[in-house]
Amino acid sequence: MERFVNRLTDKWKNLSDLQKYVVTGLMGASGVTALQYTAGFLQSILFGRVLGADGYGILANALHWLVFLGMPVGAVFRNLLVRRWPLASERERELLSGWTLKMGFVLSVIVATGFIIIIHIFPIFKDESVARGVKLAMIGFVFYALLQAISALFTAEKKPAVAILFTRAWLTIVLFIVGATYFFVTKVRNPYHYVYFSIGVNIIGVIVGILWLRWRRPNLIRISNVLESPLFMERLRTILRFAAITFLTNSSFTLPPILLGLLSNATELGVFHIALRFIGPVVVLNILMLNILMPVVSELYHNREYERLLKVVYKILMAVSGFSLLMGIVVAVVLYIILPELKDPAYGKSFPVFLMMVIAVILNIAAGNTNMFLNIAHKERYVLIAQGIAILVQTIVALLVIPIYGAIGAAFTFLVGPPLSKWIGYWMVRRKLGLKISLFDALWWYFSTKSRKSSRKMKDVG
């Protein structure tokens, strides 16, 4: 890695530890993420074509429920561990690690069992075929949630590439390989078969992740009292608050397809999920930098190095925004070319759905990583307020437009929810922390800095 960076910059030895961490973390995590999105593209094209819009909708919705319920579990542990990890002794870190795995398993079993009971008691899904796929997905959710807990441990240890591997990357890459092999050998087009494969992939992922952690920390997996953990003893109220916050945070992104599945049919789900899959490259750099920057921002904030902190955040935000806009344009062209090849006329609506989601993503990124700042500053209740307002508005809009417009209506709710919550959060960061972290603040800082430098040069010449 050092030799590679030297060829690009010739400055490796002159880089600070922070710069080295960001460069190596970004490059390592980018490799894993590139594999994930390549597999995701190919998966969407293959499954979308062979299963049709309705079959692909059943499969994609089942996998989406894994993310809808599983990602908040990982986010709870990721935020708590990043806040506690730099201050913990080696003994405390062992306790925190064991606690994370145990509680991840317990939480996932409780959620999966409760949700299956709800589905059986209440007919909340309009389409029974969609409901069946979701019931199967709940089995895989238990293991997917454990993968998120494993990922949180690697994030706390500043291993962003490995952390990203154990989130959606593992499921996407391995499921595509297994699913493609199965289809080309058997030619079976039953979407439920591929849901079964997703369950198996998650089980294997948990086994691999635990073995990897055991290799890095031989004393990690041992029988100990969960109540010994300082995280549990000291932060129980914070844990519950984070659970609500992270669920609402993910809900603003995952709620549109969830409500679409409840209020519409499998075909509309297939249309929406094709567009949702293609939105990945637009947000990828923002996700990467969030995983890489969380430990760094936490340290700088608690050391009161605010000027340095804002400088780092501004540079990253400008780069992320520019890359996201560029990728939105590129992927829009690719999607426009690919859609006719999927052979199902229903997919034609995926293009306007995609464009609406791109606008939502750009507006969301422009507000800055507001949730990260509020969580690190122990102001997570304000995240809860922002997310609660956004979810309420988003749900009302969804109930009005999805039954009429289907996938287009779900895209509109996507455009309403995430940007609203992030800009409310930006106002709270500015008021409570005194920090200006939006893209517009970053651009103002950049051009004002350039202007001051130009003025100094003119004075020196004069």
C-alpha positions, 0 to 999 in steps of 0.5 A: 500500500505504501509503495502504491501511494508513493507512486501517486504522491511521492509524499507518503512519509510526509503524510500525517497519521490521519492522512495515512489512515484516510488514504489506506482506509479509503483504498482498502474499503473501495476495493471491497465496495467495488466488488459489492456493487459490481456483484449487485449490478450483475445480480440485478440484471440477471435476477431482474431478467430471469425472474421478471418484475414480479419475481424480482420484486419478491426476492428484492423485497425479502432481501430489503427486509434483512437490511431494514431490520439488520442494519439498525442492529449494527448501527447501534453497536457501531455508534456505541463502540466508536464512542467507548472504544478509544477510552477502554482498556484491553480488558474492557474491549474484550468485554465490549466485544463479547457483549456485542456478539451476544446482544446482537444475537439476542436482539435479532432473535427477539425481533425476528420472532416478534415480526413473524408473529405479527405477520401471522396475526395481522394480514399487513401485506396486500400481496401474499407472495410478497408476505411469504418471501418476507417470512422466509427472510426473517430466518436469514435476518438473525444471522444478518444482524450478527454480521452487522455486530461483527462489522461494528467491532471491525469499525471500532478497531479502525478496519473499515475494509473488513467492516464493509465486507461484513455488512451488505458486501458479503451477502451481495457478492456470495449470493450472486455467485451462488444464485448465478451458478444455480440458475445456469445449472438448473434454469429454475426461476422460483424467487423463493429458492434464491431467498433460501440461498440468502439464508445460507449465505448469511449463516456462512458469513457469521461462521467466517466472521467469528473465526476471523475475530477469534483469530484476531482476538483469541480471548474474544469468545468466552463465557462471561457475564454480560452485565460485567460490560461497562457499556451495559452497566453505564449506558443502558439508557443510551443503548435504548436511545440509540436503538430508536435513533438508528431504526428511524435513521435507516427507516427514512431510507428503507421505509419507501420500499417497505410501504410499497410492499405493504400497499402495492404488488410484487411488480411495482416492487421489482420496478422500484428495487431495480432503481434502488440497486442502481442508486448504490454507486451514487452513495458509495463514497459517502458510506465509505467515508462515514465508516472511515471518518467516525473514529477520527472525528470522534477523537478530534471532537473530544480533543477540541481540535475543531478547526482541524476537524472542520477542515477534514470534514469540508474537504471530504464533503466536497469530494463526496458531493462531486463524486456522487453527482458525477456517478448519478449522471453516469449511472443514469446513462447506464440504466437508460441503456440497460432497462430495455434489455431486461425484457419486461415493459414494467421496468420502464418506470424504473428510470424516473424512479431513479432520477428522483432518488438521485436528487434525494441523495444529493440533497441528503449528502449536502447537509453533511454527516449531521447524525455522526456529529450529534451522536459523538457529542452525546446529543443523540436525542436531537437525532431522534427528534429530527428523524421522528419528524421526517418519518411522520411526514414521510409516512403521511406522504406515502399513505397518500401517494403509493396506493395511487402511483406505486413505485413512482409514489415510493420514489417521491416519499424517498425524496421527502424523508432523508433530506428533511431529517438531515437538514433538520439535523444540520440546523441542530448541529449548528445551534447546539454544537456551533459547527457549520458542516453542510456542503454550502459551508464547505464551499464558502470555506474553500472559496474564501480560503482561496480568496485570502491566499490570492490577496496575500500573494498580490500583497507579496508581489506588490 
